[in-house]
């Protein structure tokens, strides 16, 4: 609730729909209706959307493990998922991709990025 009105916040184990707040002048809050959702990199990202909303920001966090960082085959597989699936989530619209990761091995995905 915000000032006695329902904000329509929804959440489940993987998704939070942020508050739908309108100020006293009827202007929507900058985060009005924003959705934060979490997915694993191998969980089928293609076509991801909430209703008609497609992602406009993606945060990739620690995409590689110690094991995958030392395998050139796994590095290529993760790089392919990033290029083919993650980078195309917005269906051609502008989208920011942020990656937080620590290099583990020479030539690993983090180093390539």
N, CA, C and O atoms as CSV, one atom per row, in Angstrom:
chain,resi,resn,atom,element,x,y,z
A,1,UNK,N,N,0.836,-1.174,0.000
A,1,UNK,CA,C,0.000,0.000,0.000
A,1,UNK,C,C,0.887,1.246,0.000
A,1,UNK,O,O,1.953,1.261,0.617
A,2,UNK,N,N,0.443,2.271,-0.688
A,2,UNK,CA,C,1.122,3.562,-0.697
A,2,UNK,C,C,0.039,4.626,-0.564
A,2,UNK,O,O,-0.835,4.756,-1.421
A,3,UNK,N,N,0.113,5.378,0.518
A,3,UNK,CA,C,-0.888,6.413,0.806
A,3,UNK,C,C,-2.307,5.842,0.717
A,3,UNK,O,O,-3.220,6.465,0.174
A,4,UNK,N,N,-2.456,4.640,1.270
A,4,UNK,CA,C,-3.761,4.010,1.327
A,4,UNK,C,C,-4.231,3.337,0.059
A,4,UNK,O,O,-5.350,2.828,0.007
A,5,UNK,N,N,-3.388,3.324,-0.974
A,5,UNK,CA,C,-3.780,2.684,-2.234
A,5,UNK,C,C,-2.928,1.452,-2.492
A,5,UNK,O,O,-1.744,1.408,-2.155
A,6,UNK,N,N,-3.558,0.452,-3.096
A,6,UNK,CA,C,-2.859,-0.781,-3.450
A,6,UNK,C,C,-1.839,-0.482,-4.548
A,6,UNK,O,O,-2.172,0.151,-5.550
A,7,UNK,N,N,-0.612,-0.931,-4.364
A,7,UNK,CA,C,0.468,-0.681,-5.333
A,7,UNK,C,C,0.616,-1.807,-6.347
A,7,UNK,O,O,1.430,-1.705,-7.265
A,8,UNK,N,N,-0.141,-2.857,-6.201
A,8,UNK,CA,C,-0.113,-4.000,-7.115
A,8,UNK,C,C,1.259,-4.663,-7.174
A,8,UNK,O,O,1.694,-5.105,-8.238
A,9,UNK,N,N,1.938,-4.732,-6.037
A,9,UNK,CA,C,3.213,-5.448,-5.979
A,9,UNK,C,C,2.898,-6.941,-5.984
A,9,UNK,O,O,2.054,-7.414,-5.225
A,10,UNK,N,N,3.586,-7.666,-6.846
A,10,UNK,CA,C,3.416,-9.110,-6.911
A,10,UNK,C,C,4.791,-9.759,-6.828
A,10,UNK,O,O,5.784,-9.198,-7.292
A,11,UNK,N,N,4.837,-10.951,-6.229
A,11,UNK,CA,C,6.107,-11.664,-6.177
A,11,UNK,C,C,5.862,-13.150,-6.085
A,11,UNK,O,O,4.836,-13.609,-5.583
A,12,UNK,N,N,6.836,-13.889,-6.586
A,12,UNK,CA,C,6.865,-15.336,-6.413
A,12,UNK,C,C,8.323,-15.740,-6.270
A,12,UNK,O,O,9.161,-14.879,-5.999
A,13,UNK,N,N,8.652,-16.981,-6.436
A,13,UNK,CA,C,10.026,-17.436,-6.183
A,13,UNK,C,C,11.053,-16.883,-7.166
A,13,UNK,O,O,12.243,-16.879,-6.850
A,14,UNK,N,N,10.642,-16.417,-8.345
A,14,UNK,CA,C,11.606,-15.920,-9.336
A,14,UNK,C,C,11.336,-14.502,-9.824
A,14,UNK,O,O,12.161,-13.944,-10.548
A,15,UNK,N,N,10.209,-13.904,-9.452
A,15,UNK,CA,C,9.828,-12.621,-10.045
A,15,UNK,C,C,9.249,-11.667,-8.998
A,15,UNK,O,O,8.523,-12.068,-8.087
A,16,UNK,N,N,9.602,-10.381,-9.166
A,16,UNK,CA,C,8.993,-9.317,-8.379
A,16,UNK,C,C,8.501,-8.261,-9.361
A,16,UNK,O,O,9.265,-7.758,-10.185
A,17,UNK,N,N,7.228,-7.934,-9.265
A,17,UNK,CA,C,6.668,-6.822,-10.035
A,17,UNK,C,C,6.637,-5.625,-9.097
A,17,UNK,O,O,5.936,-5.645,-8.085
A,18,UNK,N,N,7.398,-4.575,-9.430
A,18,UNK,CA,C,7.512,-3.422,-8.549
A,18,UNK,C,C,6.218,-2.615,-8.493
A,18,UNK,O,O,5.314,-2.781,-9.311
A,19,UNK,N,N,6.168,-1.745,-7.505
A,19,UNK,CA,C,4.959,-0.972,-7.229
A,19,UNK,C,C,4.524,-0.129,-8.417
A,19,UNK,O,O,5.334,0.367,-9.200
A,20,UNK,N,N,3.223,0.007,-8.513
A,20,UNK,CA,C,2.608,0.890,-9.510
A,20,UNK,C,C,2.127,2.112,-8.755
A,20,UNK,O,O,0.987,2.172,-8.294
A,21,UNK,N,N,3.027,3.095,-8.636
A,21,UNK,CA,C,2.738,4.298,-7.843
A,21,UNK,C,C,2.566,5.496,-8.766
A,21,UNK,O,O,3.371,5.722,-9.670
A,22,UNK,N,N,1.517,6.251,-8.528
A,22,UNK,CA,C,1.237,7.488,-9.260
A,22,UNK,C,C,1.270,8.620,-8.246
A,22,UNK,O,O,0.657,8.527,-7.182
A,23,UNK,N,N,1.999,9.707,-8.583
A,23,UNK,CA,C,2.081,10.828,-7.639
A,23,UNK,C,C,0.783,11.653,-7.658
A,23,UNK,O,O,-0.158,11.355,-8.393
A,24,UNK,N,N,0.772,12.685,-6.835
A,24,UNK,CA,C,-0.437,13.506,-6.704
A,24,UNK,C,C,-0.836,14.214,-7.991
A,24,UNK,O,O,-1.977,14.658,-8.115
A,25,UNK,N,N,0.091,14.332,-8.967
A,25,UNK,CA,C,-0.217,14.974,-10.248
A,25,UNK,C,C,-0.611,13.963,-11.322
A,25,UNK,O,O,-0.861,14.324,-12.472
A,26,UNK,N,N,-0.661,12.682,-10.924
A,26,UNK,CA,C,-1.031,11.634,-11.877
A,26,UNK,C,C,0.138,11.086,-12.672
A,26,UNK,O,O,-0.064,10.300,-13.597
A,27,UNK,N,N,1.377,11.491,-12.328
A,27,UNK,CA,C,2.560,11.004,-13.027
A,27,UNK,C,C,3.001,9.663,-12.443
A,27,UNK,O,O,3.025,9.480,-11.226
A,28,UNK,N,N,3.345,8.739,-13.322
A,28,UNK,CA,C,3.811,7.438,-12.874
A,28,UNK,C,C,5.211,7.538,-12.293
A,28,UNK,O,O,6.046,8.277,-12.815
A,29,UNK,N,N,5.479,6.806,-11.221
A,29,UNK,CA,C,6.819,6.671,-10.648
A,29,UNK,C,C,7.725,6.062,-11.721
A,29,UNK,O,O,7.263,5.233,-12.505
A,30,UNK,N,N,9.019,6.456,-11.776
A,30,UNK,CA,C,9.915,5.927,-12.816
A,30,UNK,C,C,9.979,4.402,-12.881
A,30,UNK,O,O,10.243,3.850,-13.949
A,31,UNK,N,N,9.747,3.716,-11.781
A,31,UNK,CA,C,9.795,2.248,-11.801
A,31,UNK,C,C,8.413,1.619,-11.936
A,31,UNK,O,O,8.266,0.408,-11.772
A,32,UNK,N,N,7.403,2.425,-12.233
A,32,UNK,CA,C,6.024,1.963,-12.344
A,32,UNK,C,C,5.938,0.707,-13.203
A,32,UNK,O,O,6.255,0.733,-14.392
A,33,UNK,N,N,5.509,-0.385,-12.593
A,33,UNK,CA,C,5.295,-1.618,-13.350
A,33,UNK,C,C,6.557,-2.370,-13.739
A,33,UNK,O,O,6.475,-3.342,-14.489
A,34,UNK,N,N,7.726,-1.953,-13.256
A,34,UNK,CA,C,8.959,-2.673,-13.589
A,34,UNK,C,C,8.914,-4.082,-13.009
A,34,UNK,O,O,8.298,-4.329,-11.973
A,35,UNK,N,N,9.578,-4.990,-13.699
A,35,UNK,CA,C,9.583,-6.391,-13.285
A,35,UNK,C,C,11.024,-6.861,-13.196
A,35,UNK,O,O,11.817,-6.648,-14.114
A,36,UNK,N,N,11.355,-7.502,-12.082
A,36,UNK,CA,C,12.670,-8.103,-11.905
A,36,UNK,C,C,12.448,-9.612,-11.868
A,36,UNK,O,O,11.658,-10.113,-11.067
A,37,UNK,N,N,13.144,-10.322,-12.731
A,37,UNK,CA,C,12.997,-11.770,-12.750
A,37,UNK,C,C,14.363,-12.430,-12.815
A,37,UNK,O,O,15.306,-11.860,-13.364
A,38,UNK,N,N,14.471,-13.607,-12.265
A,38,UNK,CA,C,15.743,-14.337,-12.206
A,38,UNK,C,C,15.627,-15.633,-12.979
A,38,UNK,O,O,14.633,-16.353,-12.883
A,39,UNK,N,N,16.656,-15.911,-13.741
A,39,UNK,CA,C,16.716,-17.154,-14.507
A,39,UNK,C,C,18.152,-17.648,-14.528
A,39,UNK,O,O,19.094,-16.856,-14.500
A,40,UNK,N,N,18.307,-18.944,-14.577
A,40,UNK,CA,C,19.623,-19.534,-14.782
A,40,UNK,C,C,19.977,-19.453,-16.251
A,40,UNK,O,O,19.095,-19.419,-17.109
A,41,UNK,N,N,21.257,-19.421,-16.538
A,41,UNK,CA,C,21.709,-19.240,-17.926
A,41,UNK,C,C,21.282,-20.413,-18.820
A,41,UNK,O,O,21.162,-20.239,-20.032
A,42,UNK,N,N,21.055,-21.572,-18.260
A,42,UNK,CA,C,20.644,-22.725,-19.068
A,42,UNK,C,C,19.154,-23.028,-18.924
A,42,UNK,O,O,18.714,-24.131,-19.246
A,43,UNK,N,N,18.378,-22.060,-18.444
A,43,UNK,CA,C,16.960,-22.316,-18.160
A,43,UNK,C,C,16.007,-21.932,-19.282
A,43,UNK,O,O,14.813,-21.767,-19.032
A,44,UNK,N,N,16.480,-21.788,-20.476
A,44,UNK,CA,C,15.594,-21.439,-21.577
A,44,UNK,C,C,15.201,-19.979,-21.566
A,44,UNK,O,O,14.082,-19.639,-21.181
A,45,UNK,N,N,16.100,-19.117,-21.981
A,45,UNK,CA,C,15.881,-17.681,-21.927
A,45,UNK,C,C,15.135,-17.131,-23.143
A,45,UNK,O,O,14.505,-16.078,-23.058
A,46,UNK,N,N,15.202,-17.820,-24.244
A,46,UNK,CA,C,14.599,-17.295,-25.473
A,46,UNK,C,C,13.127,-16.984,-25.297
A,46,UNK,O,O,12.378,-17.758,-24.700
A,47,UNK,N,N,12.728,-15.853,-25.818
A,47,UNK,CA,C,11.328,-15.460,-25.782
A,47,UNK,C,C,10.837,-15.024,-24.414
A,47,UNK,O,O,9.631,-14.883,-24.209
A,48,UNK,N,N,11.758,-14.806,-23.465
A,48,UNK,CA,C,11.356,-14.439,-22.119
A,48,UNK,C,C,10.630,-13.096,-22.132
A,48,UNK,O,O,11.088,-12.128,-22.738
A,49,UNK,N,N,9.490,-13.066,-21.449
A,49,UNK,CA,C,8.740,-11.824,-21.294
A,49,UNK,C,C,7.720,-12.018,-20.188
A,49,UNK,O,O,7.388,-13.140,-19.804
A,50,UNK,N,N,7.238,-10.902,-19.694
A,50,UNK,CA,C,6.155,-10.880,-18.714
A,50,UNK,C,C,5.001,-10.167,-19.393
A,50,UNK,O,O,5.041,-8.949,-19.564
A,51,UNK,N,N,3.989,-10.897,-19.776
A,51,UNK,CA,C,2.918,-10.316,-20.578
A,51,UNK,C,C,3.510,-9.875,-21.911
A,51,UNK,O,O,4.064,-10.693,-22.645
A,52,UNK,N,N,3.396,-8.595,-22.225
A,52,UNK,CA,C,3.979,-8.070,-23.462
A,52,UNK,C,C,5.337,-7.421,-23.228
A,52,UNK,O,O,5.955,-6.922,-24.168
A,53,UNK,N,N,5.806,-7.424,-21.982
A,53,UNK,CA,C,7.040,-6.726,-21.627
A,53,UNK,C,C,8.257,-7.610,-21.870
A,53,UNK,O,O,8.338,-8.731,-21.369
A,54,UNK,N,N,9.207,-7.081,-22.654
A,54,UNK,CA,C,10.479,-7.763,-22.913
A,54,UNK,C,C,11.557,-7.069,-22.082
A,54,UNK,O,O,11.408,-5.895,-21.743
A,55,UNK,N,N,12.631,-7.770,-21.752
A,55,UNK,CA,C,13.696,-7.161,-20.936
A,55,UNK,C,C,14.355,-5.967,-21.619
A,55,UNK,O,O,14.533,-5.951,-22.837
A,56,UNK,N,N,14.717,-4.964,-20.811
A,56,UNK,CA,C,15.519,-3.862,-21.340
A,56,UNK,C,C,16.821,-3.721,-20.560
A,56,UNK,O,O,17.674,-2.912,-20.925
A,57,UNK,N,N,16.984,-4.501,-19.485
A,57,UNK,CA,C,18.243,-4.583,-18.750
A,57,UNK,C,C,18.438,-6.037,-18.326
A,57,UNK,O,O,17.513,-6.682,-17.832
A,58,UNK,N,N,19.643,-6.538,-18.524
A,58,UNK,CA,C,19.980,-7.893,-18.095
A,58,UNK,C,C,21.228,-7.809,-17.236
A,58,UNK,O,O,22.206,-7.161,-17.608
A,59,UNK,N,N,21.191,-8.466,-16.090
A,59,UNK,CA,C,22.357,-8.573,-15.223
A,59,UNK,C,C,22.808,-10.019,-15.254
A,59,UNK,O,O,22.083,-10.920,-14.831
A,60,UNK,N,N,24.007,-10.231,-15.759
A,60,UNK,CA,C,24.603,-11.560,-15.797
A,60,UNK,C,C,25.591,-11.622,-14.635
A,60,UNK,O,O,26.573,-10.881,-14.604
A,61,UNK,N,N,25.325,-12.502,-13.692
A,61,UNK,CA,C,26.139,-12.571,-12.479
A,61,UNK,C,C,26.851,-13.912,-12.382
A,61,UNK,O,O,26.218,-14.968,-12.371
A,62,UNK,N,N,28.186,-13.853,-12.312
A,62,UNK,CA,C,29.009,-15.063,-12.170
A,62,UNK,C,C,28.523,-16.200,-13.063
A,62,UNK,O,O,28.094,-17.249,-12.583
A,63,UNK,N,N,28.599,-15.974,-14.354
A,63,UNK,CA,C,28.081,-16.923,-15.334
A,63,UNK,C,C,28.895,-18.219,-15.410
A,63,UNK,O,O,28.397,-19.245,-15.874
A,64,UNK,N,N,30.124,-18.165,-14.962
A,64,UNK,CA,C,30.957,-19.364,-15.076
A,64,UNK,C,C,31.378,-19.886,-13.712
A,64,UNK,O,O,31.525,-19.136,-12.747
A,65,UNK,N,N,31.564,-21.191,-13.668
A,65,UNK,CA,C,32.090,-21.831,-12.466
A,65,UNK,C,C,33.578,-22.085,-12.675
A,65,UNK,O,O,34.104,-21.857,-13.764
A,66,UNK,N,N,34.242,-22.547,-11.650
A,66,UNK,CA,C,35.666,-22.880,-11.765
A,66,UNK,C,C,35.859,-23.937,-12.856
A,66,UNK,O,O,36.805,-23.878,-13.641
A,67,UNK,N,N,34.947,-24.895,-12.883
A,67,UNK,CA,C,35.030,-25.981,-13.865
A,67,UNK,C,C,34.836,-25.477,-15.293
A,67,UNK,O,O,35.620,-25.811,-16.181
A,68,UNK,N,N,33.792,-24.674,-15.518
A,68,UNK,CA,C,33.523,-24.198,-16.878
A,68,UNK,C,C,34.590,-23.223,-17.358
A,68,UNK,O,O,34.883,-23.166,-18.553
A,69,UNK,N,N,35.172,-22.457,-16.442
A,69,UNK,CA,C,36.208,-21.487,-16.827
A,69,UNK,C,C,37.455,-22.166,-17.372
A,69,UNK,O,O,38.188,-21.573,-18.163
A,70,UNK,N,N,37.699,-23.393,-16.961
A,70,UNK,CA,C,38.889,-24.126,-17.406
A,70,UNK,C,C,38.628,-25.016,-18.623
A,70,UNK,O,O,39.528,-25.719,-19.083
A,71,UNK,N,N,37.421,-24.987,-19.136
A,71,UNK,CA,C,37.070,-25.806,-20.302
A,71,UNK,C,C,36.771,-24.898,-21.485
A,71,UNK,O,O,35.791,-24.153,-21.470
A,72,UNK,N,N,37.611,-24.960,-22.503
A,72,UNK,CA,C,37.382,-24.105,-23.680
A,72,UNK,C,C,36.037,-24.434,-24.335
A,72,UNK,O,O,35.384,-23.547,-24.884
A,73,UNK,N,N,35.629,-25.682,-24.281
A,73,UNK,CA,C,34.337,-26.080,-24.847
A,73,UNK,C,C,33.189,-25.431,-24.077
A,73,UNK,O,O,32.237,-24.942,-24.685
A,74,UNK,N,N,33.271,-25.421,-22.748
A,74,UNK,CA,C,32.239,-24.810,-21.928
A,74,UNK,C,C,32.229,-23.282,-22.082
A,74,UNK,O,O,31.170,-22.656,-22.094
A,75,UNK,N,N,33.420,-22.700,-22.199
A,75,UNK,CA,C,33.514,-21.251,-22.421
A,75,UNK,C,C,32.811,-20.879,-23.721
A,75,UNK,O,O,32.053,-19.910,-23.761
A,76,UNK,N,N,33.059,-21.645,-24.785
A,76,UNK,CA,C,32.409,-21.388,-26.068
A,76,UNK,C,C,30.892,-21.552,-25.960
A,76,UNK,O,O,30.138,-20.775,-26.544
A,77,UNK,N,N,30.449,-22.562,-25.215
A,77,UNK,CA,C,29.022,-22.803,-25.045
A,77,UNK,C,C,28.361,-21.620,-24.329
A,77,UNK,O,O,27.307,-21.151,-24.760
A,78,UNK,N,N,28.965,-21.140,-23.248
A,78,UNK,CA,C,28.416,-19.996,-22.520
A,78,UNK,C,C,28.440,-18.728,-23.366
A,78,UNK,O,O,27.494,-17.940,-23.339
A,79,UNK,N,N,29.519,-18.535,-24.116
A,79,UNK,CA,C,29.611,-17.364,-24.997
A,79,UNK,C,C,28.502,-17.409,-26.048
A,79,UNK,O,O,27.908,-16.382,-26.375
A,80,UNK,N,N,28.230,-18.596,-26.571
A,80,UNK,CA,C,27.170,-18.760,-27.559
A,80,UNK,C,C,25.800,-18.443,-26.946
A,80,UNK,O,O,24.973,-17.790,-27.581
A,81,UNK,N,N,25.562,-18.902,-25.721
A,81,UNK,CA,C,24.295,-18.606,-25.040
A,81,UNK,C,C,24.145,-17.098,-24.851
A,81,UNK,O,O,23.064,-16.549,-25.064
A,82,UNK,N,N,25.226,-16.429,-24.451
A,82,UNK,CA,C,25.167,-14.968,-24.290
A,82,UNK,C,C,24.832,-14.280,-25.601
A,82,UNK,O,O,23.939,-13.434,-25.650
A,83,UNK,N,N,25.541,-14.638,-26.663
A,83,UNK,CA,C,25.337,-13.982,-27.959
A,83,UNK,C,C,23.980,-14.316,-28.567
A,83,UNK,O,O,23.290,-13.432,-29.073
A,84,UNK,N,N,23.600,-15.582,-28.519
A,84,UNK,CA,C,22.393,-16.049,-29.205
A,84,UNK,C,C,21.123,-15.781,-28.407
A,84,UNK,O,O,20.107,-15.370,-28.968
A,85,UNK,N,N,21.180,-16.013,-27.102
A,85,UNK,CA,C,19.961,-15.931,-26.296
A,85,UNK,C,C,19.853,-14.629,-25.489
A,85,UNK,O,O,18.863,-13.907,-25.610
A,86,UNK,N,N,20.851,-14.333,-24.682
A,86,UNK,CA,C,20.780,-13.166,-23.799
A,86,UNK,C,C,20.742,-11.868,-24.594
A,86,UNK,O,O,19.904,-11.008,-24.324
A,87,UNK,N,N,21.626,-11.711,-25.559
A,87,UNK,CA,C,21.709,-10.464,-26.315
A,87,UNK,C,C,20.488,-10.229,-27.212
A,87,UNK,O,O,20.323,-9.130,-27.741
A,88,UNK,N,N,19.651,-11.217,-27.388
A,88,UNK,CA,C,18.465,-11.079,-28.232
A,88,UNK,C,C,17.160,-11.053,-27.442
A,88,UNK,O,O,16.082,-11.153,-28.028
A,89,UNK,N,N,17.244,-10.922,-26.128
A,89,UNK,CA,C,16.038,-10.935,-25.293
A,89,UNK,C,C,15.105,-9.762,-25.551
A,89,UNK,O,O,13.903,-9.869,-25.309
A,90,UNK,N,N,15.630,-8.653,-26.033
A,90,UNK,CA,C,14.796,-7.457,-26.209
A,90,UNK,C,C,14.096,-7.402,-27.556
A,90,UNK,O,O,13.379,-6.442,-27.839
A,91,UNK,N,N,14.289,-8.406,-28.382
A,91,UNK,CA,C,13.675,-8.448,-29.720
A,91,UNK,C,C,14.002,-7.231,-30.559
A,91,UNK,O,O,13.115,-6.639,-31.174
A,92,UNK,N,N,15.269,-6.852,-30.588
A,92,UNK,CA,C,15.717,-5.770,-31.454
A,92,UNK,C,C,15.692,-4.398,-30.831
A,92,UNK,O,O,16.246,-3.463,-31.410
A,93,UNK,N,N,15.066,-4.230,-29.661
A,93,UNK,CA,C,15.081,-2.933,-28.980
A,93,UNK,C,C,16.404,-2.776,-28.255
A,93,UNK,O,O,17.132,-3.750,-28.061
A,94,UNK,N,N,16.717,-1.545,-27.853
A,94,UNK,CA,C,17.925,-1.309,-27.074
A,94,UNK,C,C,17.807,-2.020,-25.738
A,94,UNK,O,O,16.741,-2.049,-25.123
A,95,UNK,N,N,18.933,-2.599,-25.297
A,95,UNK,CA,C,18.955,-3.316,-24.044
A,95,UNK,C,C,20.347,-3.194,-23.436
A,95,UNK,O,O,21.347,-3.310,-24.145
A,96,UNK,N,N,20.416,-2.963,-22.142
A,96,UNK,CA,C,21.695,-2.918,-21.440
A,96,UNK,C,C,22.002,-4.303,-20.888
A,96,UNK,O,O,21.116,-4.983,-20.369
A,97,UNK,N,N,23.252,-4.716,-21.003
A,97,UNK,CA,C,23.698,-5.974,-20.423
A,97,UNK,C,C,24.860,-5.657,-19.498
A,97,UNK,O,O,25.872,-5.093,-19.914
A,98,UNK,N,N,24.698,-6.029,-18.240
A,98,UNK,CA,C,25.721,-5.800,-17.227
A,98,UNK,C,C,26.215,-7.165,-16.772
A,98,UNK,O,O,25.417,-8.056,-16.482
A,99,UNK,N,N,27.520,-7.325,-16.713
A,99,UNK,CA,C,28.076,-8.607,-16.289
A,99,UNK,C,C,28.991,-8.391,-15.094
A,99,UNK,O,O,29.962,-7.639,-15.174
A,100,UNK,N,N,28.680,-9.051,-13.993
A,100,UNK,CA,C,29.554,-9.027,-12.829
A,100,UNK,C,C,30.190,-10.405,-12.720
A,100,UNK,O,O,29.499,-11.410,-12.552
A,101,UNK,N,N,31.496,-10.439,-12.814
A,101,UNK,CA,C,32.196,-11.725,-12.782
A,101,UNK,C,C,33.672,-11.499,-12.482
A,101,UNK,O,O,34.201,-10.402,-12.661
A,102,UNK,N,N,34.317,-12.554,-12.025
A,102,UNK,CA,C,35.745,-12.529,-11.735
A,102,UNK,C,C,36.440,-13.497,-12.676
A,102,UNK,O,O,36.031,-14.653,-12.776
A,103,UNK,N,N,37.484,-13.050,-13.370
A,103,UNK,CA,C,38.236,-13.992,-14.209
A,103,UNK,C,C,38.802,-15.126,-13.355
A,103,UNK,O,O,39.310,-14.897,-12.258
A,104,UNK,N,N,38.708,-16.330,-13.864
A,104,UNK,CA,C,39.190,-17.500,-13.139
A,104,UNK,C,C,40.397,-18.115,-13.833
A,104,UNK,O,O,41.346,-18.546,-13.178
A,105,UNK,N,N,40.357,-18.154,-15.175
A,105,UNK,CA,C,41.428,-18.801,-15.933
A,105,UNK,C,C,41.729,-17.995,-17.190
A,105,UNK,O,O,40.880,-17.251,-17.679
A,106,UNK,N,N,42.935,-18.150,-17.703
A,106,UNK,CA,C,43.281,-17.498,-18.969
A,106,UNK,C,C,42.326,-17.987,-20.055
A,106,UNK,O,O,42.125,-19.189,-20.225
A,107,UNK,N,N,41.739,-17.037,-20.787
A,107,UNK,CA,C,40.856,-17.366,-21.888
A,107,UNK,C,C,39.438,-17.741,-21.470
A,107,UNK,O,O,38.651,-18.206,-22.294
A,108,UNK,N,N,39.110,-17.542,-20.193
A,108,UNK,CA,C,37.742,-17.861,-19.768
A,108,UNK,C,C,36.769,-16.799,-20.298
A,108,UNK,O,O,37.180,-15.802,-20.893
A,109,UNK,N,N,35.485,-17.034,-20.068
A,109,UNK,CA,C,34.469,-16.133,-20.623
A,109,UNK,C,C,34.586,-14.716,-20.090
A,109,UNK,O,O,34.420,-13.757,-20.843
A,110,UNK,N,N,34.869,-14.573,-18.811
A,110,UNK,CA,C,35.003,-13.239,-18.228
A,110,UNK,C,C,36.131,-12.478,-18.888
A,110,UNK,O,O,35.996,-11.288,-19.172
A,111,UNK,N,N,37.224,-13.140,-19.132
A,111,UNK,CA,C,38.362,-12.491,-19.803
A,111,UNK,C,C,37.973,-12.080,-21.223
A,111,UNK,O,O,38.350,-11.002,-21.682
A,112,UNK,N,N,37.221,-12.938,-21.920
A,112,UNK,CA,C,36.788,-12.609,-23.274
A,112,UNK,C,C,35.853,-11.408,-23.301
A,112,UNK,O,O,35.912,-10.581,-24.210
A,113,UNK,N,N,34.981,-11.324,-22.280
A,113,UNK,CA,C,34.040,-10.209,-22.232
A,113,UNK,C,C,34.758,-8.913,-21.938
A,113,UNK,O,O,34.124,-7.861,-21.859
